[in-house]
Amino acid sequence: MARQLTDEEIERQLADLPLWTRDGDAIVATIEAPDFPAAIRIVDEVAEVAEEMNHHPDIDIRWRTTTWLLTTHDAGGLTQLDIEQAHRIVEIARRHGVDVDG
């Protein structure tokens, strides 16, 4: 099982993820794609990554706006898996035309 991150570790790593904020035992981001098809392509690519990592985000899709929530349920909070997946989501969004620099 992955080790739960400390508050200090989370804060430090979120500094490199401007789209992401902490919400209790999770991190969340809202990503607005250029259009609906791009939003679906982002979700589809993240689904492939999630399967590879065996770590699945909560995803809400509203037209071209996607909201992502990451937490490691079996660790009871945030782990390095969440941070790594957040970086991968950001990179996928960037490739689909999203301004990910906040």
C-alpha positions as CSV (number, residue, x, y, z in Angstrom):
1,M,0.0,0.0,0.0
2,A,1.2,3.5,-0.8
3,R,2.3,5.8,2.1
4,Q,0.1,8.7,2.9
5,L,1.8,12.0,2.3
6,T,2.3,14.6,5.1
7,D,0.7,18.0,4.9
8,E,4.2,19.5,4.1
9,E,4.8,17.1,1.3
10,I,1.4,17.8,-0.2
11,E,1.8,21.6,0.0
12,R,5.3,21.4,-1.6
13,Q,4.2,19.2,-4.5
14,L,1.1,21.1,-5.2
15,A,3.3,24.2,-5.9
16,D,4.2,22.4,-9.1
17,L,0.6,21.7,-10.0
18,P,-1.2,25.2,-10.3
19,L,-4.5,23.7,-11.5
20,W,-4.8,21.5,-8.4
21,T,-5.9,22.4,-4.9
22,R,-6.3,20.4,-1.8
23,D,-9.8,19.5,-0.6
24,G,-9.4,17.5,2.7
25,D,-8.0,14.1,1.9
26,A,-8.1,14.7,-1.9
27,I,-6.8,17.1,-4.6
28,V,-9.1,18.5,-7.2
29,A,-8.7,20.4,-10.5
30,T,-11.1,21.9,-13.0
31,I,-9.9,21.7,-16.5
32,E,-11.6,23.5,-19.4
33,A,-10.9,21.9,-22.7
34,P,-11.1,23.8,-26.0
35,D,-14.3,22.0,-26.9
36,F,-16.4,18.9,-25.9
37,P,-14.6,16.4,-28.2
38,A,-11.2,17.5,-26.7
39,A,-12.7,17.0,-23.2
40,I,-13.7,13.5,-24.0
41,R,-10.3,12.8,-25.6
42,I,-8.6,14.0,-22.3
43,V,-10.9,11.7,-20.3
44,D,-10.2,8.8,-22.6
45,E,-6.4,9.2,-22.4
46,V,-6.6,9.6,-18.6
47,A,-8.7,6.4,-18.5
48,E,-5.8,4.5,-20.1
49,V,-3.3,6.0,-17.6
50,A,-5.6,5.1,-14.7
51,E,-5.7,1.5,-15.9
52,E,-1.9,1.4,-16.2
53,M,-1.5,2.8,-12.7
54,N,-4.4,0.9,-11.2
55,H,-5.4,4.2,-9.7
56,H,-8.7,5.7,-10.8
57,P,-9.8,9.4,-10.5
58,D,-13.4,10.6,-9.9
59,I,-14.3,12.6,-13.0
60,D,-17.2,14.9,-13.7
61,I,-17.8,16.1,-17.3
62,R,-20.0,19.2,-18.1
63,W,-19.7,20.1,-21.7
64,R,-16.0,21.1,-22.1
65,T,-15.3,21.4,-18.4
66,T,-13.9,18.4,-16.5
67,T,-13.5,18.2,-12.8
68,W,-11.0,15.7,-11.3
69,L,-10.7,14.4,-7.8
70,L,-7.8,12.2,-6.7
71,T,-7.3,10.4,-3.4
72,T,-5.9,7.0,-2.4
73,H,-8.9,5.4,-0.7
74,D,-7.0,2.4,0.7
75,A,-4.4,4.7,2.3
76,G,-7.0,7.0,3.7
77,G,-5.7,10.1,2.0
78,L,-3.2,11.5,-0.5
79,T,-0.2,9.5,-1.7
80,Q,2.5,9.9,-4.3
81,L,0.2,8.0,-6.7
82,D,-2.2,11.0,-6.6
83,I,0.5,13.5,-7.3
84,E,2.0,11.4,-10.2
85,Q,-1.5,11.0,-11.7
86,A,-2.2,14.7,-11.4
87,H,1.0,15.4,-13.3
88,R,0.0,13.0,-16.0
89,I,-3.5,14.5,-16.3
90,V,-1.9,17.9,-16.7
91,E,0.4,16.7,-19.4
92,I,-2.5,15.1,-21.3
93,A,-4.6,18.2,-21.0
94,R,-1.6,20.3,-22.3
95,R,-1.4,18.1,-25.4
96,H,-5.1,18.9,-26.1
97,G,-4.7,22.6,-26.0
98,V,-5.4,23.4,-22.3
99,D,-3.5,26.2,-20.7
100,V,-2.3,24.3,-17.6
101,D,-0.1,27.0,-16.1
102,G,-2.9,28.4,-14.1
